[in-house]
Amino acid sequence: MNVRSLLAEAVGTALLVFLAVGTATLSFGYRFAGSSFSAGVVATALAFGVVQLVLVYAIGPISGCHINPSVTMGFLVSGRMSLDDALGYWIAQFVGGIAGAAALFGIFNAGLYSRSAVGLGANGYGSHSNIRINAGGAFAFEVIITFVFVFVILAVTRHAANAIVAGIVIGVALTIVHLVGIPIDGTSVNPARSLGPALFVGSSALKQIWVFILAPLVGGALSAMAFTFMYPEGELEATVEPAVEVQT
């Protein structure tokens, strides 16, 4: 197992939590987005997407920049990763997510901060959802949006795909799922991103964390199954099938 890859996954996940969850906390907890809920949604969605985009190009050559247990699940189920490597990635990602949340909590706690009033960008359903979605609805929603996100990653990281634009596509995909997901349950799609903040917020966030760990992993596994069906040749599947044979 490559130690550099594990370190990259841990640091990358920590940065995603610290920067993107930090933006969410400032936008919604501290109300830096003002009275406009939509402004907070857009700012947070862009933060997640842009951070992911930057990290794909920064650490992608080292570890593939999964920084998300659901993505690793997709690579494992699709046969593009061994179980031993996946276990190492999962440990690194959860450690990174907790470390990023700890750093964020430490900084906010040095100023005006309240777990109940400000939070830490934790996911939630029921009274912790802006649309009051129930647990079943949140579970189904997380499965669907994670399915979409991981499928996109599997598709654009094939050997036959264009690696130069992959980071842009992945960043845009993460932005899109956050735009729709933040008002519903805060958007997880990433168990490591969800567990870290929940550990420090505690209470209901920790009681509800099972949804935001299990559902994204299910979505990641289902996306891998769909990927292997849609791309039977896997990573080597041609990007564009020639429509007409050129006569010479």
C-alpha positions in Angstrom: 0.0 0.0 0.0 1.4 3.4 -1.0 1.9 5.6 2.0 1.9 8.8 -0.2 -1.5 7.9 -1.5 -3.0 7.4 2.0 -1.4 10.7 3.1 -2.8 12.5 0.1 -6.3 11.1 0.8 -6.2 12.1 4.4 -4.9 15.6 3.7 -7.3 16.1 0.8 -10.3 15.0 2.8 -9.3 17.3 5.6 -9.0 20.2 3.3 -12.3 19.5 1.7 -14.0 19.6 5.1 -12.0 22.5 6.4 -12.6 24.8 3.4 -16.0 23.7 2.1 -17.7 22.9 5.4 -16.1 26.1 6.7 -17.9 28.0 4.0 -21.2 26.3 4.9 -20.8 27.2 8.5 -20.0 30.8 7.8 -22.9 31.0 5.3 -25.6 29.4 7.4 -24.3 29.3 11.0 -22.9 32.8 11.1 -25.3 34.2 8.5 -22.5 35.7 6.4 -24.8 35.1 3.4 -27.2 37.6 4.9 -30.9 37.0 4.8 -30.6 35.3 1.4 -30.8 31.5 1.8 -30.1 31.0 -1.9 -26.9 33.0 -1.6 -25.7 30.6 1.1 -26.6 27.6 -1.0 -24.7 28.9 -4.0 -21.7 29.9 -2.0 -21.5 26.6 -0.3 -22.1 24.5 -3.5 -19.3 26.5 -5.3 -17.0 26.0 -2.3 -17.4 22.2 -2.4 -17.1 22.1 -6.2 -14.1 24.4 -6.5 -12.2 22.7 -3.7 -12.8 19.3 -5.2 -11.7 20.6 -8.7 -8.5 22.0 -7.3 -7.7 18.9 -5.3 -8.2 16.6 -8.3 -5.4 18.3 -10.1 -3.2 18.7 -7.0 -3.4 15.2 -5.6 -5.1 13.2 -8.4 -1.7 12.1 -9.8 -0.8 10.7 -6.3 -3.9 9.0 -5.1 -6.6 9.5 -7.7 -8.2 12.1 -5.3 -11.1 10.0 -4.1 -11.3 12.0 -0.7 -14.7 10.3 -0.3 -15.5 6.8 0.9 -18.3 6.6 -1.6 -16.0 7.1 -4.5 -13.6 4.5 -3.1 -16.6 2.1 -2.9 -17.4 2.8 -6.5 -13.8 2.0 -7.5 -13.8 -1.2 -5.4 -17.1 -2.6 -6.7 -16.2 -1.7 -10.3 -13.0 -3.7 -10.0 -10.7 -0.8 -10.3 -9.3 -1.1 -6.8 -8.4 -4.0 -4.4 -10.1 -4.5 -1.1 -6.9 -3.9 0.8 -6.3 -0.5 -0.9 -9.9 0.5 -0.4 -9.7 -0.2 3.4 -6.6 1.9 3.6 -8.3 4.7 1.7 -11.4 4.6 3.9 -9.3 4.8 7.1 -7.3 7.8 5.7 -10.5 9.6 4.5 -12.3 9.2 7.8 -9.2 10.3 9.7 -8.8 13.3 7.4 -12.5 14.2 7.7 -12.3 14.2 11.5 -9.0 16.2 11.5 -10.5 18.8 9.1 -13.6 19.2 11.4 -11.4 19.4 14.5 -9.3 22.2 13.0 -12.5 24.0 11.9 -14.1 23.5 15.4 -10.9 24.8 17.1 -10.8 28.0 15.1 -14.5 28.8 15.4 -14.4 27.9 19.1 -11.8 30.6 19.6 -14.4 33.2 18.8 -18.2 33.5 19.0 -19.3 30.0 18.6 -22.2 27.8 19.8 -22.8 24.2 18.8 -26.6 24.6 18.8 -26.8 28.1 17.2 -23.9 27.9 14.7 -23.3 24.1 14.2 -20.6 22.9 11.9 -22.2 22.2 8.6 -23.6 18.9 9.8 -26.2 17.0 7.7 -29.7 16.3 9.0 -33.3 15.3 8.4 -36.5 16.0 10.2 -36.4 19.3 12.1 -32.7 19.7 10.9 -33.8 19.8 7.3 -35.0 23.0 5.6 -37.8 21.0 3.9 -38.3 18.7 6.9 -37.6 15.6 4.9 -37.9 12.4 6.9 -35.2 9.7 7.4 -36.4 7.6 4.5 -36.5 10.5 2.1 -33.0 11.6 3.1 -31.7 8.1 2.6 -33.2 7.8 -0.8 -32.0 11.2 -1.8 -28.5 10.6 -0.7 -28.4 7.3 -2.6 -29.5 9.0 -5.8 -27.2 12.0 -5.7 -24.2 9.9 -4.7 -25.1 7.5 -7.6 -24.9 10.4 -10.0 -21.7 11.9 -8.6 -19.8 8.6 -8.4 -21.0 7.5 -11.9 -19.6 10.7 -13.3 -16.3 10.1 -11.6 -16.0 6.6 -12.9 -16.9 7.7 -16.4 -14.5 10.6 -16.7 -11.6 8.8 -15.1 -11.5 6.0 -17.6 -8.2 5.6 -19.5 -10.1 6.3 -22.7 -11.6 9.6 -21.3 -10.0 13.0 -21.4 -8.0 13.3 -18.2 -7.3 17.1 -18.7 -11.0 18.0 -18.3 -11.9 15.3 -15.7 -11.3 17.6 -12.7 -13.5 20.3 -14.1 -16.3 17.8 -14.8 -16.0 16.3 -11.3 -16.0 19.7 -9.6 -19.1 20.8 -11.6 -20.9 17.6 -10.7 -20.2 18.1 -7.0 -21.5 21.7 -7.3 -24.7 20.6 -8.9 -25.5 17.9 -6.3 -24.9 20.5 -3.6 -27.2 23.0 -5.3 -30.1 20.7 -5.1 -29.1 18.9 -1.9 -28.3 21.7 0.6 -32.0 22.7 1.1 -33.0 19.0 1.5 -30.5 17.6 4.0 -27.3 19.6 3.7 -25.8 17.3 1.1 -23.5 14.5 2.2 -22.5 12.2 -0.7 -19.4 11.8 1.4 -19.5 9.8 4.7 -16.1 11.2 5.8 -17.3 14.8 5.3 -20.5 14.0 7.3 -18.9 12.1 10.2 -16.3 14.7 11.1 -18.7 17.7 11.8 -21.2 15.4 13.4 -18.7 14.2 16.0 -18.2 17.8 17.2 -21.8 19.0 16.9 -23.0 15.8 18.7 -26.6 15.4 19.7 -29.0 14.9 16.8 -26.3 15.2 14.2 -24.6 12.2 15.6 -27.8 10.3 16.1 -28.7 10.8 12.4 -25.2 10.2 11.0 -26.1 6.6 10.0 -28.1 7.9 7.0 -25.2 10.0 5.8 -22.7 7.1 6.1 -24.8 4.2 4.8 -26.8 5.9 2.0 -23.8 7.4 0.1 -21.9 4.0 0.3 -25.0 2.3 -1.2 -25.2 5.0 -3.9 -21.5 4.5 -4.7 -21.9 0.7 -5.0 -25.0 1.0 -7.2 -23.2 3.5 -9.5 -20.3 1.0 -9.9 -22.8 -1.7 -11.0 -24.4 0.7 -13.5 -20.9 1.7 -14.7 -19.9 -1.9 -15.4 -23.2 -2.4 -17.3 -22.9 0.8 -19.4 -19.2 0.4 -20.0 -18.6 -3.3 -20.3 -15.0 -2.8 -21.3 -14.5 -0.7 -18.2 -11.7 1.9 -18.2 -10.8 1.1 -21.8 -14.3 1.8 -23.2 -14.0 4.2 -26.2 -15.2 7.8 -25.5 -16.9 8.2 -28.8 -17.8 5.4 -31.2 -17.2 6.4 -34.8 -20.5 6.9 -36.5 -19.3 6.2 -40.1 -16.4 4.2 -41.3 -14.1 6.3 -43.4 -13.4 4.9 -46.8 -9.8 5.2 -48.2 
